[in-house]
Amino acid sequence: MARTAGAAQGADEAARTADGAQGAGRENDTARRRRRAQFLRELTEARELRDRVQPRRAKAARLRHAMRMRTFRW
């Protein structure tokens, strides 16, 4: 059910981009940047929540990341 709503939303957005002129491209770019910023905020929040809920996994991930950074050659 959600898939059809997403498809309809995508079709609406495609119609708007087809109708738009030069100024609409800038608006779409700002809207895209706003959506991307919102997505990245939510992603960060989800990662923080996962780290709080699963501290052992978070610690293991931190250690793996530290090892990767130690062995990385600049």
N, CA, C and O of each residue as an XYZ file, in Angstrom:
296
protein
N       0.820     -1.185      0.000
C       0.000      0.000      0.000
C       0.865      1.250      0.000
O       0.584      2.196     -0.736
N       1.921      1.267      0.821
C       2.803      2.423      0.885
C       3.554      2.608     -0.426
O       3.938      3.718     -0.795
N       3.752      1.500     -1.112
C       4.485      1.572     -2.373
C       3.712      2.387     -3.405
O       4.307      3.172     -4.144
N       2.405      2.211     -3.461
C       1.617      2.979     -4.422
C       1.605      4.456     -4.071
O       1.610      5.304     -4.963
N       1.588      4.778     -2.775
C       1.635      6.183     -2.368
C       2.963      6.797     -2.777
O       3.003      7.939     -3.235
N       4.048      6.052     -2.619
C       5.361      6.540     -3.015
C       5.450      6.731     -4.519
O       6.052      7.692     -4.999
N       4.843      5.803     -5.262
C       4.857      5.918     -6.718
C       4.063      7.143     -7.161
O       4.472      7.860     -8.075
N       2.927      7.379     -6.510
C       2.118      8.549     -6.850
C       2.880      9.832     -6.531
O       2.845     10.795     -7.297
N       3.564      9.833     -5.400
C       4.341     11.010     -5.019
C       5.468     11.234     -6.027
O       5.729     12.371     -6.419
N       6.131     10.166     -6.445
C       7.200     10.282     -7.433
C       6.675     10.801     -8.759
O       7.334     11.600     -9.424
N       5.465     10.338     -9.150
C       4.873     10.800    -10.399
C       4.525     12.280    -10.311
O       4.722     13.026    -11.270
N       4.005     12.708     -9.154
C       3.693     14.129     -8.962
C       4.954     14.980     -9.060
O       4.953     16.044     -9.679
N       6.019     14.501     -8.446
C       7.271     15.248     -8.469
C       7.843     15.304     -9.881
O       8.377     16.332    -10.298
N       7.733     14.193    -10.622
C       8.217     14.170    -11.997
C       7.420     15.144    -12.861
O       7.984     15.815    -13.726
N       6.102     15.220    -12.626
C       5.274     16.155    -13.389
C       5.674     17.594    -13.075
O       5.723     18.442    -13.966
N       5.961     17.862    -11.800
C       6.379     19.215    -11.423
C       7.701     19.584    -12.079
O       7.874     20.716    -12.531
N       8.638     18.640    -12.135
C       9.933     18.963    -12.740
C       9.786     19.149    -14.244
O      10.511     19.947    -14.838
N       8.856     18.423    -14.872
C       8.649     18.568    -16.308
C       8.025     19.931    -16.624
O       8.336     20.536    -17.650
N       7.151     20.406    -15.746
C       6.477     21.679    -15.970
C       7.343     22.880    -15.621
O       7.149     23.964    -16.172
N       8.285     22.700    -14.724
C       9.065     23.818    -14.188
C      10.009     24.439    -15.194
O      10.356     23.839    -16.212
N      10.420     25.679    -14.877
C      11.389     26.396    -15.705
C      12.716     26.461    -14.959
O      12.984     25.620    -14.100
N      13.541     27.441    -15.275
C      14.854     27.595    -14.637
C      14.725     27.752    -13.124
O      15.468     27.118    -12.374
N      13.806     28.577    -12.673
C      13.618     28.831    -11.246
C      13.176     27.592    -10.489
O      13.531     27.419     -9.323
N      12.408     26.731    -11.136
C      11.931     25.512    -10.485
C      13.095     24.568    -10.186
O      13.064     23.837     -9.196
N      14.108     24.583    -11.029
C      15.277     23.746    -10.775
C      15.953     24.127     -9.480
O      16.400     23.257     -8.732
N      16.034     25.407     -9.207
C      16.635     25.879     -7.955
C      15.776     25.481     -6.765
O      16.290     25.084     -5.719
N      14.445     25.592     -6.935
C      13.536     25.199     -5.852
C      13.662     23.703     -5.578
O      13.686     23.274     -4.424
N      13.741     22.916     -6.646
C      13.883     21.470     -6.472
C      15.190     21.149     -5.778
O      15.257     20.239     -4.953
N      16.225     21.894     -6.111
C      17.525     21.674     -5.486
C      17.462     21.987     -3.996
O      18.008     21.249     -3.175
N      16.792     23.087     -3.650
C      16.676     23.433     -2.224
C      15.816     22.406     -1.504
O      16.124     22.018     -0.377
N      14.747     21.965     -2.141
C      13.887     20.949     -1.523
C      14.671     19.645     -1.345
O      14.551     18.976     -0.318
N      15.465     19.294     -2.343
C      16.263     18.072     -2.257
C      17.277     18.179     -1.121
O      17.474     17.231     -0.361
N      17.916     19.342     -1.015
C      18.886     19.546      0.071
C      18.199     19.485      1.434
O      18.751     18.929      2.383
N      16.998     20.054      1.533
C      16.257     20.024      2.783
C      15.883     18.585      3.155
O      16.026     18.175      4.306
N      15.401     17.822      2.159
C      15.052     16.427      2.417
C      16.287     15.622      2.799
O      16.225     14.765      3.681
N      17.402     15.895      2.139
C      18.641     15.170      2.439
C      19.120     15.483      3.861
O      19.540     14.582      4.586
N      19.058     16.748      4.255
C      19.461     17.144      5.607
C      18.568     16.472      6.643
O      19.049     15.998      7.673
N      17.261     16.432      6.366
C      16.330     15.770      7.286
C      16.665     14.280      7.384
O      16.686     13.718      8.479
N      16.922     13.649      6.251
C      17.269     12.222      6.240
C      18.538     11.967      7.047
O      18.595     11.022      7.833
N      19.553     12.806      6.856
C      20.814     12.598      7.576
C      20.635     12.814      9.077
O      21.254     12.115      9.878
N      19.788     13.782      9.469
C      19.496     13.972     10.899
C      18.831     12.728     11.486
O      19.199     12.267     12.566
N      17.844     12.189     10.757
C      17.147     11.002     11.240
C      18.073      9.795     11.283
O      17.985      8.977     12.199
N      18.958      9.678     10.303
C      19.908      8.569     10.279
C      20.843      8.642     11.472
O      21.108      7.628     12.118
N      21.342      9.831     11.770
C      22.218     10.012     12.929
C      21.475      9.678     14.218
O      22.018      9.025     15.109
N      20.235     10.133     14.305
C      19.437      9.843     15.496
C      19.218      8.340     15.650
O      19.283      7.818     16.763
N      18.960      7.645     14.553
C      18.753      6.196     14.607
C      20.024      5.476     15.039
O      19.965      4.522     15.815
N      21.167      5.926     14.544
C      22.439      5.312     14.945
C      22.710      5.523     16.428
O      23.165      4.610     17.117
N      22.430      6.734     16.920
C      22.634      7.016     18.340
C      21.720      6.149     19.202
O      22.132      5.638     20.243
N      20.475      5.992     18.755
C      19.541      5.145     19.490
C      20.025      3.700     19.511
O      19.983      3.042     20.551
N      20.482      3.209     18.366
C      20.987      1.838     18.298
C      22.191      1.665     19.221
O      22.328      0.636     19.883
N      23.059      2.671     19.264
C      24.236      2.593     20.134
C      23.832      2.561     21.610
O      24.457      1.869     22.414
N      22.788      3.313     21.961
C      22.334      3.293     23.355
C      21.689      1.964     23.709
O      21.862      1.461     24.819
N      20.942      1.392     22.762
C      20.209      0.162     23.023
C      21.140     -1.053     23.003
O      20.920     -2.010     23.746
N      22.161     -1.025     22.174
C      23.077     -2.162     22.033
C      24.511     -1.707     22.293
O      25.304     -1.598     21.358
N      24.850     -1.442     23.554
C      26.169     -0.883     23.843
C      27.317     -1.818     23.462
O      28.380     -1.345     23.062
N      27.122     -3.143     23.578
C      28.210     -4.067     23.234
C      28.521     -4.003     21.744
O      29.684     -3.979     21.342
N      27.481     -3.975     20.941
C      27.681     -3.888     19.493
C      28.328     -2.550     19.123
O      29.188     -2.488     18.245
N      27.902     -1.480     19.805
C      28.465     -0.157     19.531
C      29.955     -0.131     19.881
O      30.761      0.444     19.149
N      30.310     -0.756     20.998
C      31.723     -0.788     21.396
C      32.539     -1.570     20.377
O      33.633     -1.149     20.000
N      32.016     -2.700     19.934
C      32.722     -3.505     18.926
C      32.891     -2.703     17.633
O      33.946     -2.752     17.001
N      31.850     -1.966     17.245
C      31.931     -1.149     16.032
C      32.981     -0.055     16.183
O      33.735      0.218     15.249
N      33.033      0.577     17.369
C      34.054      1.610     17.615
C      35.451      1.020     17.517
O      36.346      1.624     16.927
N      35.638     -0.165     18.098
C      36.960     -0.797     18.051
C      37.344     -1.169     16.619
O      38.489     -0.977     16.210
N      36.391     -1.699     15.863
C      36.683     -2.025     14.449
C      37.043     -0.776     13.668
O      37.975     -0.785     12.865
N      36.303      0.302     13.904
C      36.593      1.558     13.200
C      37.982      2.083     13.580
O      38.730      2.551     12.722
N      38.317      2.002     14.865
C      39.638      2.468     15.308
C      40.739      1.638     14.656
O      41.769      2.177     14.251
N      40.524      0.334     14.554
C      41.522     -0.529     13.910
C      41.666     -0.175     12.431
O      42.777     -0.124     11.903
N      40.547      0.067     11.773
C      40.607      0.465     10.359
C      41.377      1.756     10.198
O      42.181      1.891      9.275
N      41.141      2.708     11.088
C      41.824      3.992     10.975
C      43.311      3.853     11.276
O      44.135      4.551     10.685
N      43.654      2.958     12.190
C      45.072      2.758     12.506
C      45.825      2.136     11.345
O      46.991      2.454     11.116
N      45.162      1.249     10.609
C      45.847      0.544      9.532
C      45.701      1.253      8.181
O      46.261      0.802      7.181
N      44.956      2.354      8.150
C      44.763      3.090      6.896
C      46.029      3.848      6.535
O      46.642      4.486      7.391
N      46.422      3.780      5.269
C      47.627      4.487      4.814
C      47.232      5.756      4.101
O      46.484      5.697      3.125
N      47.701      6.895      4.547
C      47.393      8.171      3.911
C      48.249      8.379      2.742
O      48.138      9.404      2.070
